[in-house]
Amino acid sequence: MGMQGGSDHLQSEINVTPMVDIMLVLLIIFMVVTPFLQQGITVAIPRDLRNPDEDQAINKESAVIVSIPKDGDYYLGKRRRISTT
């Protein structure tokens, strides 16, 4: 226990240094491990927002292009779909 200067009374202060060390180690572990936990679908994003039809990385036979203009309807490829809301 925490003895001060050879006297017989206990130290009444909490030593937080070991707790801070453990928290920093846990923070570093989580920062290193978190990027490896990200899973999902890789999406090709258009480089030029003015005309995404010209991007060859997106415009493939297996690609599904969804466009949502301001009027609320949406397009799958070149076909217009009407919103139900």
C-alpha positions in Angstrom: 0.0 0.0 0.0 1.1 3.6 -0.3 3.2 4.5 2.7 4.4 8.1 3.0 7.8 8.7 4.5 7.8 5.7 6.8 4.7 6.7 8.8 2.0 4.2 9.4 -1.0 6.0 7.7 -2.2 5.1 4.2 -2.0 7.3 1.2 -5.5 8.6 0.4 -4.8 9.7 -3.2 -5.6 7.6 -6.2 -2.6 6.9 -8.5 -4.1 7.3 -12.1 -0.9 6.8 -14.0 -1.4 3.1 -14.5 -5.0 3.7 -15.7 -3.8 6.3 -18.2 -1.2 4.0 -19.5 -3.8 1.2 -20.0 -6.2 3.6 -21.7 -3.5 4.8 -24.1 -2.6 1.3 -25.1 -6.2 0.4 -25.7 -6.7 3.6 -27.8 -3.7 2.7 -29.9 -4.9 -0.9 -30.4 -8.4 0.3 -31.5 -6.9 2.8 -33.8 -4.8 0.1 -35.5 -7.5 -2.6 -35.7 -10.5 -0.4 -36.8 -9.4 0.1 -40.5 -9.2 -3.7 -40.9 -12.8 -4.2 -39.6 -14.3 -2.1 -42.4 -16.1 -4.3 -44.9 -18.4 -3.5 -47.8 -18.7 -2.9 -51.4 -16.1 -1.0 -53.4 -17.9 1.8 -55.2 -16.5 3.8 -58.2 -17.3 7.4 -57.6 -17.4 9.8 -60.6 -14.4 12.1 -60.8 -16.3 15.0 -62.5 -19.8 15.7 -61.1 -20.9 17.7 -64.2 -21.0 14.7 -66.5 -20.7 11.3 -64.8 -21.8 9.4 -68.0 -18.3 9.9 -69.4 -16.5 8.0 -66.6 -15.4 4.6 -68.1 -14.8 3.1 -64.7 -18.5 3.4 -63.9 -20.0 2.9 -67.3 -19.6 -0.8 -67.7 -22.1 -3.6 -68.6 -22.2 -4.9 -65.0 -22.7 -1.4 -63.5 -26.0 -0.2 -62.1 -26.4 3.6 -62.4 -28.9 5.3 -60.1 -29.6 9.0 -60.6 -31.7 11.1 -58.3 -32.5 14.6 -59.6 -34.2 17.3 -57.5 -37.7 16.6 -58.7 -37.9 13.4 -56.6 -38.1 10.8 -59.3 -35.2 8.6 -59.9 -33.5 6.8 -62.9 -32.1 3.3 -63.1 -29.8 3.6 -66.0 -31.6 5.7 -68.6 -35.1 4.5 -67.5 -37.2 6.9 -65.4 -38.9 5.6 -62.3 -41.6 7.6 -60.6 -41.3 8.1 -56.9 -44.4 6.9 -54.8 -44.0 9.6 -52.1 
